[in-house]
């Protein structure tokens, strides 16, 4: 293979130089920690010999959309991918020349993890894992090192100062290197996203601490607790109605959510979560994602020109009611079931919180960060209710009373 010059950050350099058995990559949003670990493991896979590398996340849908995609894209960009055997069934890469093996799997497939002795393990979004998961993986990191240390990489946003990573590894002084990082460590970040992060200083001090400064914090004041993740095999085949919510973006992701309505329940599926889309790009995506163009789509009313252009393509798209507090109150009265492949819906709901003010305390206003699918959800559910369900004579309060009378779940 012809060597190529690869752009790296200081986060990569610190991971490259460390000889520690555990590398704790604590960082804010877009700090290059995941990108840098992906680069480091590719380097090991290409240059070392007799190396077994495991890349894992708590669930496979989340892994497939994050680290799996990242590593394969990097391999392709560097011109490496065609030199290795890629098994799409086993989700693995094999370097026959160096006898190296890289596999992508989740901890909900423990037998696959136990079947091999690993040299390197990457726990992406490590705060999703339990301490028992960590211990299981550490026990399997027993492959012959051949002069190069076996290493475990943990990458995460520090959302919980009482998490086991803090209490069981850092506070107890296990043998590790901590590699903190922020968006300032990523010189390749787009200016538009830097502005989004800088705005967190004004939005919420705790969010800024976690996602801006990469410091340990605690996410309090979460907005939704009325949701759960479905088992894929139990996902219903039929619904009373299907509608869609659409939140426009460019630096922010454009978010499209499918909202399947039953009696008092909403089954949600993420269809699109992508930055940098023009309206023409979006329309092409929608043509594939929404087979029935008669279904209601409720979109951000702040973009009437974009809505008109989508409407001219035959979609039944309408301006949404953007009443934030009333919309959230209505969504909170629903039982929400999220498809397990909808990793960005799940991630947003786990961190969607009320804004905190330094002197005024908790405000009745959500933090404007990582909320794109939550906005799209609210646009769809609340606007559909106001235009259709509400017209039948049910007030928001009345609907909530009917639903709550069915009992907790």
C-alpha positions, -999 to +999 in steps of 0.1 A: +000+000+000+012+035-008+016+057+023-007+087+025-003+118+046-031+119+071-043+150+090-044+144+127-051+164+159-033+166+192-059+142+205-046+116+181-010+123+192-018+118+228-035+085+221-006+075+199+021+083+226+003+067+255+014+032+267-013+030+294-037+000+295-068+023+297-071+056+278-100+077+290-109+101+262-132+125+280-143+153+258-169+178+247-188+177+214-168+175+182-135+174+200-121+148+176-119+121+202-138+094+182-122+104+150-087+102+165-093+068+181-106+055+148-074+068+131-052+052+158-069+018+155-066+019+118-029+026+121-025-004+144-046-026+120-024-016+090+011-015+106+012-040+135+010-078+134-012-104+150-036-078+164-073-085+173-092-052+176-128-049+190-149-018+184-181-018+204-210+002+216-239-007+239-263-016+210-255-025+174-278+000+157-259+028+175-226+012+166-235+008+129-244+045+126-213+058+145-179+040+149-186+014+122-194+040+096-166+062+108-138+036+105-150+023+072-152+058+057-117+066+070-104+033+056-119+042+022-105+078+023-070+065+030-072+040+002-070+010+026-103-007+023-097-026-010-067-043+005-086-061+033-114-086+035-146-069+046-173-092+059-206-074+059-223-104+076-197-106+104-191-068+105-154-074+104-122-066+086-093-090+081-057-080+072-044-114+060-009-099+053-004-090+090-028-115+105-049-087+120-086-089+128-110-060+135-146-067+145-176-044+152-201-058+177-222-047+207-223-059+242-258-073+237-239-101+217-217-113+246-209-146+230-191-129+201-171-109+225-161-139+246-150-159+215-118-140+209-089-127+230-085-090+221-055-067+220-074-034+216-109-025+226-127+007+219-158+015+239-175+042+220-200+063+240-186+046+271-211+062+294-238+039+279-221+008+293-223-006+328-194-013+350-201-050+345-198-045+308-164-028+313-152-057+335-163-083+310-144-065+282-113-061+303-112-098+310-112-105+273-083-081+266-057-109+269-043-114+235-005-118+231+009-083+230+041-090+210+058-060+224+030-036+219+007-030+249-029-041+249-051-010+253-087-001+260-100+032+247-130+049+263-146+079+245-176+099+259-191+132+268-188+135+306-226+139+313-225+123+348-200+131+375-211+100+394-206+076+365-185+045+371-158+059+347-153+087+372-158+067+405-142+034+396-114+043+372-104+079+378-111+084+415-097+050+424-065+057+405-065+027+382-036+026+357-049+049+330-042+080+310-069+107+308-070+126+276-094+155+279-104+174+248-127+202+236-138+215+202-107+238+204-086+207+199-102+201+165-088+225+139-109+210+112-143+220+127-166+241+106-171+277+118-209+272+118-207+244+143-182+263+165-209+291+168-235+265+178-212+253+206-202+288+217-239+297+220-242+271+248-224+296+271-255+317+270-280+288+268-271+267+299-239+267+321-241+229+327-245+221+290-215+244+283-195+226+310-201+192+294-203+198+257-182+229+254-155+225+280-155+187+282-157+187+320-177+164+343-213+176+349-247+163+358-277+165+335-306+176+357-341+188+347-346+163+319-379+171+301-392+137+290-395+105+311-426+092+292-406+071+266-390+037+262-371+019+235-391-009+217-379-044+210-376-045+172-395-078+169-425-062+187-428-032+164-464-031+152-472-036+116-503-013+115-512+020+130-542+043+131-524+071+114-488+080+103-476+116+102-442+133+100-423+161+117-396+180+099-370+204+114-349+222+088-312+227+093-278+231+076-252+235+103-277+219+126-289+185+113-321+184+092-343+161+112-372+140+098-392+118+122-420+093+115-448+094+141-471+064+141-502+070+161-522+044+181-547+048+209-527+071+233-493+058+221-468+071+196-443+048+178-414+070+166-388+063+140-359+085+129-358+088+092-332+116+086-306+133+107-280+150+085-262+183+083-253+202+052-285+194+032-299+219+007-336+218+001-330+199-032-310+173-012-338+171+013-365+166-013-346+137-029-342+121+005-379+126+012-390+109-020-373+077-008-383+080+028-420+090+025-437+066+001-472+080+006-471+117-002-507+122+011-495+118+047-493+149+068-459+165+072-455+194+097-424+215+092-408+245+109-429+275+101-399+297+101-390+284+066-421+291+044-401+292+012-387+257+018-421+244+027-435+258-005-408+242-026-415+208-009-452+212-014-447+218-051-430+183-053-464+168-042-458+164-005-487+172+019-465+195+040-478+222+063-464+249+086-463+237+122-476+253+154-443+262+172-458+268+207-429+253+226-442+250+262-477+239+251-462+215+226-439+199+252-468+196+276-488+178+250-460+154+241-454+146+277-489+133+280-482+107+253-467+072+258-437+073+234-421+042+220-389+046+200-376+023+174-343+008+185-325+019+153-334+055+160-301+063+178-303+101+175-339+102+190-326+081+219-295+103+224-316+135+223-342+123+247-315+113+272-301+149+273-331+171+264-335+194+294-349+226+307-325+256+306-308+266+338-301+302+347-273+312+371-296+333+392-331+324+381-328+286+384-347+263+361-366+280+333-396+268+313-375+268+282-355+239+267-318+241+259-314+248+222-288+220+215-292+184+204-329+191+201-336+188+163-356+155+164-374+167+196-385+198+177-396+177+147-415+154+171-433+184+187-441+200+154-458+168+142-477+157+173-489+190+186-498+205+153-517+174+142-535+175+176-545+212+172-557+208+136-574+174+138-578+159+173-584+193+189-612+201+164-632+172+178-636+193+210-609+179+232-588+205+250-551+197+257-560+191+293-589+169+285-568+147+263-541+144+290-567+134+316-580+106+293-546+093+287-534+094+323-565+075+334-552+044+316-525+041+342-487+043+344-466+020+324 
